[in-house]
Every structure is written in C-alpha cells, then in structure tokens.
C-alpha cells in the first residue's frame, strides 16, 4: 500500500476481511469510532488528557493540549476547561453538538465530530491544499486521498463532478465520490482552486439521510 493508502487507513479503518454488506464497517477518525457513545469519546485519547489537565488545574498543560483546537490564542485555560466541560455535558445528555477536534497540523487537516442522541454520528475531516509549498507542512491532494480510500474500500458506489467557480472567477470541475453502505456512508469531495481543499466525511446512514430531508419546524 502506498503512503496515501496508509495515511487514509489510519484515519478511517475498515476492520475485518468479510464483505461490507455482511458486516458493518468500523470507521475511525483520530482514534474515535463512528457510532461510539459520547461518554466513551470524552473518556479516552487527547480529549480525556485535556479533561484530566483541567481537573488537576494544570493550566500550562491545558494550553499545550488545546493549541490545535478551535480556541482563540487569547482564550485562557480556565475558559477552555469550561467550554470542554460544557461540550461533554451537551453531547452526553443527547443534545446535537459539533465538536472541533485537534486535527493534524502537518497535513493541514481539521476534524469535526458531530454527536446526536448521545452518539458520534459523523466524522468530518477537511484537508487544506494550498498551491504554495510551505516548509514543514505536507498537504494531501484529492488524488492522494481518493487513492487511499479506494485502496481501503474498493471502487466507490458512485463518482461524478460538479462545476465550480472560485473567488477569481475561474471554472473548475470539482470531483466527488461516495461509498454507500447499509449502516454508514463515506464521501470525498473536492474544492479546487488556489485555496483548495478536500473533505472526507464518514457518517451513519441515518445522519446521511437526515441531510436529504428538510426539517419540520413543527417537530
């Protein structure tokens, strides 16, 4: 497997060798499993390390652990801890919540985790792909990421392109691909241009279908 394939499998892992239609895929993002409980999400890994630092009032550690999270640089450690505590309370109580993860600096990746009814229902990873090379950073192109997904999951259920116009008025064909499963959906989409990006989404089928149905304002 090439570097792109290894990298993607590290983010979204297909466990087991039997066909997807016979066994649900186990999809992971930054170590978190799609469908896991919010309680489990906030009790392990980097998120749990940050919570422990907050409980111990280790403010330097809090700032260090949160530097890649979506907090302004001027936010003090106590405010960070309060926001983290609130996020956990909301997610574990069943509220719908979008939580920004730490991502990965080297590959210019940002992560967003969506919780609903106490479970992780969506993992959204965005890879920035600037045209200029920046020392110390190794952005991933759409082609690399698509190749990794195909290596892990085989040909997509569907692939297509959509016309796009960037901020400078230049027209592009933005590529798309989806892997449709019985219990989950994986999607990759491209936003080309000077400030281009590639987005990979793993979500439950219920979450995927939710977007297709307009919300009833009376419910």
C-alpha positions in Angstrom: 0.0 0.0 0.0 1.3 3.5 -0.8 1.8 6.3 1.6 -1.7 7.8 0.7 -3.4 4.5 1.4 -1.6 4.0 4.7 -2.5 7.5 5.7 -6.2 7.2 5.0 -6.5 3.8 6.6 -5.0 5.4 9.7 -7.9 7.9 9.7 -10.8 5.7 8.5 -10.2 2.0 9.3 -12.1 -0.9 7.8 -11.9 -3.8 10.3 -12.4 -7.4 9.2 -12.0 -9.1 5.9 -15.6 -10.1 5.1 -17.6 -8.1 2.6 -19.1 -4.8 3.8 -22.6 -6.0 3.1 -22.2 -8.8 5.6 -20.5 -6.9 8.4 -20.8 -3.2 9.3 -17.6 -1.2 8.6 -15.8 0.1 11.7 -14.8 3.7 10.7 -12.5 5.7 12.8 -11.3 9.3 12.8 -8.4 10.3 15.1 -9.0 7.1 17.0 -12.7 7.6 17.6 -15.2 5.1 16.3 -18.3 6.2 14.3 -21.3 5.3 16.4 -19.5 5.2 19.8 -21.1 6.9 22.8 -20.3 10.5 23.7 -19.3 9.2 27.1 -16.7 7.0 25.6 -15.5 9.7 23.2 -14.8 12.1 26.1 -13.1 9.5 28.3 -10.2 8.5 26.1 -7.4 9.9 24.0 -6.5 13.5 23.6 -9.9 14.7 24.8 -9.5 12.8 28.0 -5.9 14.1 28.5 -7.3 17.6 28.3 -10.0 16.9 30.8 -7.6 15.5 33.3 -5.3 18.5 32.9 -8.4 20.7 33.6 -9.3 18.7 36.7 -5.8 18.9 38.0 -5.7 22.7 37.3 -2.5 22.2 35.2 -3.0 25.3 33.2 0.2 25.1 31.2 -0.8 21.6 30.1 -4.3 22.8 29.2 -2.9 25.5 26.9 -0.5 23.0 25.3 -3.1 20.3 24.8 -5.6 22.8 23.3 -3.3 24.6 21.0 -4.6 22.8 17.9 -8.2 23.0 19.0 -10.6 25.7 17.8 -9.8 28.2 20.6 -8.5 31.7 20.1 -5.0 32.2 21.3 -6.1 34.7 23.9 -8.6 32.3 25.5 -7.3 31.5 28.9 -7.0 27.9 30.3 -10.0 28.2 32.7 -12.3 29.3 29.8 -11.0 26.4 27.7 -11.8 23.9 30.5 -15.3 25.4 31.0 -16.0 25.0 27.3 -14.7 21.5 27.2 -16.9 20.6 30.2 -20.0 22.1 28.6 -19.3 20.3 25.3 -19.2 17.0 27.2 -22.3 17.7 29.1 -24.2 18.6 25.9 -23.0 15.6 24.0 -23.6 13.1 26.7 -27.0 14.4 27.5 -28.2 13.7 24.0 -28.0 17.2 22.5 -26.9 17.7 19.0 -23.3 19.0 19.0 -20.4 19.7 16.7 -17.1 19.3 18.4 -13.9 20.5 16.8 -11.0 18.0 17.3 -7.3 18.6 17.2 -6.8 17.6 13.5 -3.3 17.2 12.2 -1.1 20.2 11.7 1.4 18.6 9.3 -1.2 17.6 6.7 -3.3 20.7 7.3 -6.2 18.6 8.4 -9.1 19.8 10.6 -11.6 17.5 12.3 -15.2 18.0 13.3 -17.2 15.4 15.2 -21.0 15.5 15.3 -22.9 14.0 18.2 -26.7 13.3 18.3 -28.7 11.5 20.9 -25.5 10.6 22.8 -23.6 9.0 19.9 -20.9 10.0 17.4 -22.8 10.1 14.1 -20.4 12.0 11.8 -16.7 12.4 11.4 -15.7 15.3 9.1 -12.1 15.7 8.0 -11.0 18.7 5.9 -7.6 18.8 4.2 -6.4 22.2 3.0 -4.4 22.1 -0.2 -2.8 25.4 -0.9 -1.0 25.8 -4.1 2.1 27.3 -2.5 4.5 24.9 -0.7 5.1 25.7 3.0 8.1 24.2 4.7 7.2 21.7 7.4 3.7 21.0 6.0 2.7 18.1 3.8 -0.8 18.8 2.5 -2.7 15.9 0.8 -4.2 16.3 -2.7 -7.6 15.0 -3.7 -6.0 12.3 -5.9 -3.9 11.0 -3.0 -6.8 10.8 -0.6 -9.1 9.2 -3.2 -6.5 6.6 -3.9 -6.2 5.8 -0.2 -10.0 5.3 0.1 -10.1 3.2 -3.0 -7.3 1.0 -1.6 -9.2 0.5 1.6 -12.8 0.2 0.4 -12.6 -0.6 -3.3 -14.4 1.3 -6.1 -16.9 4.0 -4.9 -20.6 3.4 -5.2 -20.7 6.4 -7.4 -18.4 9.2 -8.7 -19.1 12.4 -10.5 -18.1 16.0 -10.8 -19.8 19.4 -10.3 -18.9 22.7 -12.0 -17.4 25.2 -9.6 -16.2 28.8 -9.8 -13.6 30.1 -7.4 -13.3 33.6 -6.0 -11.3 34.7 -9.0 -14.0 33.6 -11.5 -12.0 30.5 -12.7 -14.2 27.5 -13.5 -13.3 24.0 -12.2 -14.8 20.6 -12.2 -15.0 19.5 -8.6 -14.8 15.7 -8.2 -17.0 13.7 -5.8 -17.2 10.1 -4.8 -19.4 8.1 -2.3 -19.2 4.7 -0.7 -22.8 3.8 0.3 -23.2 1.2 3.0 -26.2 -0.2 4.8 -25.2 1.4 8.1 -22.7 4.1 7.1 -21.7 6.4 4.2 -18.2 7.6 3.2 -17.9 10.7 1.0 -15.0 12.6 -0.5 -15.4 15.9 -2.2 -13.0 18.4 -3.8 -13.0 22.2 -3.8 -10.3 23.1 -6.3 -8.6 26.5 -6.7 -5.8 28.5 -5.1 -7.3 27.9 -1.6 -8.5 24.4 -2.4 -9.4 21.7 0.0 -10.6 18.1 0.1 -13.3 16.9 2.5 -13.8 13.4 3.7 -16.9 12.5 5.7 -17.9 9.3 7.4 -21.4 9.3 8.8 -24.1 6.9 9.8 -26.8 6.2 7.2 -29.3 8.0 9.5 -27.2 11.1 9.5 -26.7 11.0 5.8 -30.4 10.7 5.2 -31.1 13.5 7.7 -29.5 16.0 5.3 -31.8 14.9 2.4 -34.9 15.6 4.4 -35.9 19.2 5.3 -36.5 19.8 9.0 -40.2 20.0 10.1 -40.4 23.3 12.0 -43.4 21.9 14.0 -41.5 19.0 15.4 
